[in-house]
């Protein structure tokens, strides 16, 4: 599906809203709600990405670059360079230090470590640079954080599994990257939610590194010694690989919570059409980079922004499967479009402690 017309329409609508906000209010007034219109055309917002080795991360970087290009055309920023490390905290720290030396105005960081970047982040804050940590965590207190409620993801998974299994069953958990803070938060959320259902038992935990190939290998090895598995709790990017491992082992597909990737949703649709297979899909989205970008831009424009801005998880139920899948190219993921206006509304929701609207299947072109 070609989403370019939708993309252009959304951009023009966002631009109209921006113009109205700038006419109706000065920057200080706009900071109290809606889009802040303070001048940011001369500012540089850099993106430090911990790695770009997965399809999800590649789409995330592409989203950032497309958003930055349009923002430049609209006179909202001067530049928005992106630099990716090779999943190395020391390499990423060097990139951030270089950004400080170059005098950028804001840095959006997807962190490789929750502690190893603290020193260079503190240097950036002390230099007057706005630092936004996105879809990851650091322990340095000077940053703004844009992230998901990972406990809520675990709750979605376990409530769905418990309902389907009537509270009793044997489970496999696929985690992400060992030692990663987000991996721990998702797993903790899964285990906390599972504690409400004493009839659910985890037979084994494996690490799938959020990729189909690793998940397939690790699940295949685990199945050699596992009893019947009723459901698989996941973290995103691992559902397709898990399904392939079960098929290769000649086992029936259990309930596998999918992670919004195109290969996962295509498999779900195939199995649904063939034999009525049912599941749910929930995950972050690569367009979170758009949220990080606009949060940084709005801070620079004078908007009041809390230290934590929650991004809604993207949940796909059976009734929405076809609509979401139609938006995704091969290798893509659920990728809702976040305009300047929608992120300003997300910030206001965080300030007012209200819930942001759930993302719809209108997407950024992948």
N, C-alpha and C positions, 0 to 999 in steps of 0.2 A: 504493500500500500504506500502510495506517495503522500507523505504528510506535509510536503513543502507548502501547499496553499494554506493549510491550517496554521503552520508555523508563522507564515507571513501575516495572516489575519490577527493571530494572537499578539504578534509584535506591534502591529499598528494600534490594536486596542490598548495595549500596555502604554504605548506612547501617548495616546489621547488622554489616558488617565493621568499620566505623569504631567502633561501640559496643563490640565485643569488644576492639579494640585499646586503647581508652581504659580499659576495665576492667582489662585484663591488664597494663598497663604505665603508668608515669608518663611525662611528656613526654620526659625525658632518655633513658629506656630505649627508648621508641618511636623516637627519632631514630636508633637503630642499625639499624633494619629495620622494614618495614611502615609503617603510618600513624602519624604523630606526632599526639598528641592534646592538645598545648598549647592553651590558650584563645586563640581568635582572633575571638570573637563581636563584639568591639568594634572590629575593624579594618576599614579601607577599602582595597580593592584596585582600582585604576583601570586602564583599558585605553586606551592611546593608539595609535590605528590610523592608518596613513599615508594611506589612502583607502578608500572603500567603494563604488567605482564599478562593480565587476563582480559577477556573480552569486555567484562564489566568496567574495568579501569580504562580501557581504550575508549569506550563510549563516554565515560565520565570526562576524560580529557577533551574529547571532541565537543561535548556539551559546553565545556568552559570556553573553548576557542570560538565556537559559534556565538555564544553570548557576548564574549569580549568584542568580537568584530562588530556586532550590531550596536553595542554600547558605544564603541568608538564612533561609528557612523552617526549615532544620535547625540554626540557631544557630551557623553556622560563620563568618559575616562580618556586618558591619553594612551595607555597601553595596559595589557594584562598578560605578561609572559607566564609560561608554565614550564617547570623543570621537574622531571621525574627521576628519582633515585632507583637503585636496583634492590629495593627492600633492605637497604642498609641505613641504619640510623646515623652513622658517622658521615656517610656520603650526603644524606639529607641535611645534616647540620651544616656541612660545608656549603651546600646550596643556599641555605637560609642566611648564612654569614655573608655570602656574596650579594644577596638581595639587600641586606642592611647597608653594605658598602655602596651599592648603587643608589641608595636613597629612595627606595620605593615607599609609598605612603601606607600600604597595607599588605599583609601577607596572609593568604589562606593556606592552611596546612592540613594535609591528611597525613597524620603522624605514623612513623614506623615504630615508635616506642612511646610509652606514656611517661617515661622518666629521662631518657637519654638526650632529649632535645631541650630540656628545661633551661640549660645555661644559655644557649643561643637564642631561645625565645625570650628570656629575660633581657638579653642584650637588645633585642628588637624593641621590646616594650620601653626600655630605658631610652632608646633613641627616638621615642615618640611615634613609633610605627604601630598601627592597629593590627593586632594578631587575632585571627579567627581560626580555631581548630575545628575541622569539619569531619564528621563521620568517624571520629576517633577521639581518643582522650589523651590529655597530658595532665600532670599534677601541678604545673606552674599556674599560679592564681591570676596572672595578669591578662589571661586570654579571654576571648569570647568563644563559646562553644556552640556549634550547630550540630545536633546529633539526634538520633532516634531513641525512643524508649525501648531498649532491648528487652527489658522484662515483659513488656507488653507483647513482644514477638513470641516469647516463650509461652505466655498465657494463651495467645491465639492457637498455637500449635497443640498444647496439651488439652485445652478445652475441646477442640475439635476431635482430637484422637479419643479422648475419654467418652465423648458423646457417641462416636461411631462404634466404639468397642464396649459401650455400656459399662465403662469403668474398670474393665479387666482385660489385661493383655500383656504380651511380652514385647519390649521395645528395643530398638537399636538407636543410639545417638551418634550422629556424625557432627563432629566439631570442626572448627576452622583451622587457624594456624596456632600451634602451641605457643603459649606465652603472650599472645596478642590480647590486649585489654578488651576489645570488642568481642572476641571469641569467648572470653571468660564471662562477660556480661550476658551474652545470649544464653550460654550454657547454664549460668546461675538462674536466669529467668525460667528456663525449661525445667530445671530441677525444683525450683520453688513452686511452680505451678503444678508439677507432677505430685508434689507432696500432698496436694488436696485429693489425690486419687490413689489410695493405698493399694488398689487392685492392679495398678500399672507397675510393671517391673522392668528395669533396664537390664538387659542381658549383657550388653557390651557397649563400649564407647570407642570410636575410631576418629582419627583426624583426617579430614578430606581436603584441607587447604583451600576450601571454597572453589574447588575446580572439579569438573566431571571426571577427568582422567585419574586423578589421585583418589577421589572418592570410590571410583569403580574398583581400583586395585585394592584399596584397604577393606572395602566391604566384601569383595570376593574372598580375601584371606580370612576375614572374620566368619563368613558363612560356613567355612569348613568345619567349624567346631560349635556352631550355634544351633539351638533348637528352632522350631517354627517361630518366625518373627511376624507380629501382627501389625506393627507400625514403625516408621522411621522418622525420628525428629531430626531436622536439618538446620543449616544456617544460611543456605543460599548458594547456588552454583553447583551443588552436590547431588541434587535429586536425580538428574538424568543418569549420572554415573552409577548411583545406587541401583536404579532400576535395571540398568544393563547388567550389573553384577547378579541380581536376582534372576534375570532371564538366562544368563549364561550358566547359572547353577541349576537351572531347571526348576526353580521354585516359583510359586505364584507371587504376583506382585502384592506386597502389603500396602497399607496406607503409607504413602511417602509424601510428606509435606514438601511441596515444591517451593522454589525460590525465585520465581518471576523471570527466569531466563527463557529465551525462545525455545531452546531444545527441550526444556522441561515441560513447557506448556504444550508444545507440539506433541510430545509423547503422551501427555495427559489426554489431549483431544483424540489422538489415535486410539488409545485404550478405551476411552469413553465411547467412541463410535463403534468399536469392535465388541465390547463386552460390558459397557455401563460402568466402567471404572470411575470412582469418585475420590476426590481429595480437595485440598485447599492449597493456596500458594500465598506466601507472605515474605516480604523482604524489604531491604532498602532499595533505592533506585539510583542509577548513575547520575541522574539529573540533580542529585544533592549538590553537585558542584555549582549549579546555578544558584541554589540557595546560599551557599557560602559566598559566592561572588556578590550577590545583592545585599547580603547582610553587611559585608565590608563596605560596599559603596554607600549604603544608607548611614552607617556610622560616620563615614567621612562627610556625608551631606548634612549631618547634624541631628539625625534621628535618635531619640532615646531608645536604646537597645539593651535588654537585660543580658546578664552574663550567660544565660543558657536559652537557646531557641530550639524548641522541639520541632522536628520534621515528621510529618505523619508517615507511618509505614504504608506501603502499598499492599493491600490485601486483595486477592483475586479469588472470588467464589465461583462455583460452577456456572451460575447465571451470567457471569461477566467474562468467562473464558474466551469465547469466540471474539468478542469485541477487543479485548486486550491483545490477543494473538494476532489479529489482523493488522495491528500497528507495528509489529516487530519484524525486522529483517532477520535472516539467518545470522546467528551469532549475537543477536541483540538482547534486550531486556526491557521490562516494563519501565518506561522512561517518560513520566509525566512532565509537562512543560511548566516551569516556574518563572513567571514574569516578575518584573520589579514590583508591580502592584500586588501580586499574590504573596510575595515574600514580605512586603510591608505589612500585609494583613496577618501573616504568620507571626511577625514580630509583635504586632498589637495583641494577638491572641496570647502570646507568652507573657506580655505585660499584664493583661487582664485576667490571666489564668483561665482562659476559655479554650475550646477545642478548635483546631484548624480544620477546615473542610477536607474530607478524604479526596485524594487525587483521582481524577477521571481519566479514561483512556483517550485523551487528546495529548499528543506527544511532541517532543522535540524530534526533528528528523535525525535518524541514526546513520 
